[in-house]
Amino acid sequence: MTVTVPRSQVRAAAAGVAVTFGLNGVAVATWFARVPAARDALGLTPGALGVLLLAMSVGACLAMLTAGEVTHRLGPKLTVSLSAVTVAVGLAVAGLGIGALASAALTAAGIFVLGYGSGLCDVAMNVEAAEVERALGKTVMPRFHAMWSLGTVAAAGMASLAAWAVLPVTAHLVAVALVVAIGTLVAARTYRLAGEAEHGRGSGVLAAWREPRTLLVGLLVLVMAFTEGTANDWVAVAFIDGYEIDPATGALVFGVFVTTMTLGRIVGTIALDRWGRVPVLVTTMLLAAAGVTLAVFAGSLVVAVAGVAVWGLGTALGFPVGMSAAADDPGRAAARVSVVAVIGYTAFLAGPPLVGLLGNEVGVLRALLIVPLLVLPALALVPALRPPAKG
């Protein structure tokens, strides 16, 4: 049953959720933006780098398997607090592995822990965000995800600056880890809307795995997570190799992607409220496919970067709208968000090695074409995002 809460409490929870999304984006994107530095410091081939990137995805997927139950039992507030510490520890350990100790194994362990903490946080903050969206009575989920994207923009800018200034990777990642941990712990104190009234019942996670709509939503989120994750993991490396630019410029190209994705999430709420989920998602997914294709075949760096910008815009709404769709029923939100997140994060599990192995054969830039090959058939899944009929 929905509990009426004061408007001031809803606004405070909204602010806390926004900060959580933003700092989670900072943590994850700080690692993404330093992937070229990790490759160079550890002397990795594209295939070996893909295997290393897999460690983070494995951590996230393992977290997702139990995140619904954990969030249901502990509530989003405590779950997010625990995940903040986990994310910070993972990021710091990865920094030591890349820089001070130059160990691929330690780096893999660090990003595994980072992925685990981020995956746990992802479910909990989306459950609280869905409650905020319901309490406000309008579409705001993409704007929370825009805060995640803003965090990645900030992280990309800081990483580019760090690379330009030749700041040691260890110092960079440890400093970010401290900021993320402290900021998220403070933000989680505002969480009040979700999870507290549900502790006496089972979470319903197993039942959610048998729901056709939940599975279809999860499959669509998987494709859009792959579309987004491929850019996160590989766009900087692809442009450094394919267009012969330096690492600092490569980080800026990644910044272009996350900037336009952020803008798409901010303004996309207006389109979603006006035209609905299905037509808006079909349009943006077509943009994503076109943007990747342009980035690969442009031949000119300027035109290719424009393709990355379109790619980011087209990727903007898939993941957040999928999370909103999973949480349409507040009584089953934690379970369904968990299931959709597990399916979606499978993309992060399979994506890095798949693109890396393709990169060994055709080059990382051409390997990006796997994105439109998956996005176009996935258009058939979009109708599953329609809200259930009320009755």
N, C-alpha and C positions, 0 to 999 in steps of 0.2 A: 504494500500500500504506500502511495506517495505521501510524504509528510510535508506540510506547509512550513516553510522556514522564513525568517525575516529577510527582506530584500538586501539589507546590509550584509547579512551572512552569505547570501548568494554571491554578491559582488566580491566579498573577501575570498570566497572559495574560487571564483573565476580568476581572480588575480593570482592566487596561489597555484592553480592549475597551469595558468599561462607561464609563470616563472619556471615551474617544473618542466614543462615541455621545452622551454627555451634552453635551460641548462642541460637537459638530456641531449638536445641537439648540439650544444657546444661540445660536450664530452665525446659523442660519437664522431662528429665532423672533425674534431681535432685529430683523431686517429686517421680518418679518411684522407685528410689533407696532407698528412705526413707519410702516407703510403709510399710515394716516390723516394723519400729519404730512407725509409725502412728497406726498400728494395736495394738501394745503392749501398747502404751501410752493411747489409747482410749478404750482398752479392747474389741476389735471387733472379732466376729466369722467370718469364711470365707464368709458366706452369707451376714453379715452386712458390711464386707469390700467390697464385690462386689457392694453393693448398694452405698457405699461411693464413690467408683471409678467411678460409673455411673455419678456423678456430673460433672466431667471433660469432659466426653464424651457428655453430654447434652449441655454444654457450647460450645464445639467445633462444634457440629452439628448445633446449632442455629446460630453460626457465619457463617458457610458454606452456609446457606440458602440465605444470603444476600451478601456474600463476593464477588461474581462475579460482582454484581451491584456496590458495594462500590469501588472495584478495578477499574472498568470501569469508574466510575465517578471521583474518586479522583486520580487515578493512583497508581501504586505500591509503589512509594516513600512515599507518605503521608500515605497510608494505612499501610505500614510496620512501620512507625514511631508511628502511633497511637496504633498499636498492641503491640509495645515494652513496652509502658507504662502500658497497660492493663495486659500483661503477668507479669510484675514486681510486680504490685499491688497484683495480684492473688497469686503469689508465697509467697510474704511476709505475706499476710493474712493467708494462709495455715500454714506457719511456726508458727504463733501466735496460731492458733487453735490446732496444734499438741503439742506444747511445753508449752508456757507461760500460756495459758488459758485452755488447755486440753478440748476443745469443738469440738465434732464431727460436730455440725451444722456450726461452724465457719470454720472448715477445709473444709467442703463440699462447703461452699460459696467461699472460696479461690480458690479451684481447679476448681470450675465452672468458675470463672473469668479467671483463668489461661488457661482453655480450650478454652474459648471464644477468648482471645487474640491470642492464638496459632493457632486456626482455621482460623482467619482472616489473620494472617501472612502467613499461609500455602498457601493459594490461591495466594496472592499478590506476594510472593517471587517465586513461581513456574511460574507465568506468566512472570516475569522478567527473570527468568532462561531460559525459553523457547526461549525468544528473544535473549539472549546471545548465546544459542546453535545454533540458526539459523544464527546469525551473524558470528559465528566461522566456521560454515559449517561442524561440526562433532559432534558425540555423547558425550555430557558432562553432561547431566542431572543427571545420576547416581553419578557422582563425587560431584555434589552439595549435593545430598542426603548423600553421604559419609561424607561430612563435618558435616551434621546433626548427623550422626553416630559417627564421631570423637568427637563431642560435648557430646554425650551420654557416650562415653568411658571416657572422662575427668570427666564428672559428676559422673559416677560410681566409678572411682578411688577416687575422692574427698569425695564422700559419705562414701566409705569404710574407708577412713582415718578418717573422722569425727566420724563414729561409733566407730572405734578403740580408738580414743582419747576422747570419751564420750563428744564431742562438743554438746552443746544444739541445738536441731533441729531448734529452732527459729533463733538463731544467724546464723546458716548455711544457711537457706533459705533466710533470709533477705539480707545477703551478696551477695549471688548469684543473687538475684533480682536486686540489684544495678548494678552489673557488666553487666548483660544482657541488662538492659535498656540503659545504657550509650553506650555500644558497638554497639547495634543495631541502635540507633539514628545516630551515626557517620557513620555506614556502609550504611544506607539508603541514605545518601547524594550523593552517587556515582550513584544511579539509574537514568538512562537516556533513556533506550531503549524502554520501553513499556508504553502504556496507554495514552500518551500525545495527540496523533492524533485522538483518538476515542471518545472524549467527546461529540461530536455533535450528535451521533447516539445512538439508543437503544442498550443495552448490548446483547440482544438475548438470555438471560438465559432461558426464557420460551420456546423458540423454541428448544433449546438444549435438553430439557427434552423430546422432541418427536423424537429424533434421535436414531434409533436402535443401531448404532455403539457406540455412546456415552454411552448409557445405558449398553451395553455389557462390554465396557471397565470399566465402573464404578463398575459393578458386580465383575469383576476380581480383581479390586483394593480393593473392599470390603473384598474378601477372603484373599488377601495378607496383608491387613491392620489388619485383625483378627489374622493372623499368626504372624505378628510382634507385635501387641498389646498384645496378650496373653503372649508373653515372657516379654514384658515391665512390665506388671502389675503383673504377677504371677510367673515368673521363680524363683525369689529369695525366695518367700514364699514357693513354691513347694519344693525347695531343702532344705530349713530350716526344713520343716515338714517331707518330705519324706526321706531325707538322714541324718537328725539330725545334721545339721551344725549350726554354730553361725551366727548372722546377718551380721557381717563383711565379712565372707566367702560367704554368700548368695549374697551380693552386688558384690563380685568378679565374681561369676557365671554369674550374669547379665552382668558384664563387658566382659566376654568371648563371650557371645552372640553378643553384640554390636561391639566387636572388629572384629569378623569374618564377620559380616554383613558389616562393614566398608570396610574391605579388598575386599569383593565381589563387592562392588560398585566401588571401585577404578579400579580393574582389569577387571570388567565386561564390561566396555565401549569398550575394545579391542575386546572381544568376540561378542558384539552386532554389531560393525562395520564390523566384518569379516563374521559372520554367520546369522545375522538378529535377529529380536525380537522373532520370534516364536520358533525356536529350542532352543535358549538360555533360554527362559522362561520355556519351558517344562522341560528342564534338571534341572534347579534350583528349580523348584517347587517340583520335585521328591526328590531332596536332602532335602528340608525342611520337607517333610512328613517322610522321613527315619530318619532324625535327631531327631525329636520329639519322634518317636517310640523308638529309641535307648535310649534317655534320660529317658523315663519312665520305660522301662523294663531292663535296664542295670544291676541293682542290685549292681553294684560297682560305687562309686562316681567318680572315674577317668574316667571310660567308659561313665558314664552319662554326665559328663562335655564335653567329646568328642562329644556326641550326640548334646549337646547344641551348640557346635562350628559348626557342620554340619547344624543344624537348622538355625543359623545365616547366614551362607553362602548361603543357599538355599532361604532365605527370601530377600536377598539383592536387587534384581532388580525389583521385582513386582511393588512396589509402584512408583518408579521413572519412569520406562518405561511406566506405565499407564498414568502418568502425561504428558510425552512427546507425547504419542499417542493422548491424549485429546487436546494438543496444536499444532497438525500437521498443522492446518490452522491458521495462525497468526491473521486473521481477526476475528476469533471466539474463540480465545484462552481463554480469561477471562471467557466467558460464559461456555465453555465446561469443563475447569479445575474446575470451581465452581461446576458444576453438578457432575462430577466424584468424586470430593472431598466430596460432601455431601453424595453420595452413599457409598464411601469408609469409611467415618467416622461413618457410621451406625454401622460398626464393633466395634468401640470403645464404641458405645452406648449399644449394646447388649452383647458384649464380657465379660466385667467384671462381671455383675450379672450372666450370663450363666455359666461361669467357677466357680464362687463362689458357686452357687447353686449345681452344679455337685460336687464341692469339699466337700460340706456338706454331700453328699451321699457316695462318693467313695474315698475321699481324694483329695487334690489339685493336687498332682503329677499325679494320674491317670486321673484326669479331663483334663489334657493337651492333651489327645488323641482325643479330639474334633477337633484339628487342622488337622491331616491327613485325618479325615473323611470329612472335607470340601475341603481340597486342591486337593485331587485326582479327584473328579468330576469336579472341576473348570478347569482342564486341557482342557476341551472342549471349554472354552471361549478364549483361547490364540490366535487363528487365528484372532480375532477381533482387535488385536493390530497391524496388518500389516498396514503400511502407505497407505493412499488412493492413487489410481493410478493417475498419473499426466496426464493431457490431456486438 
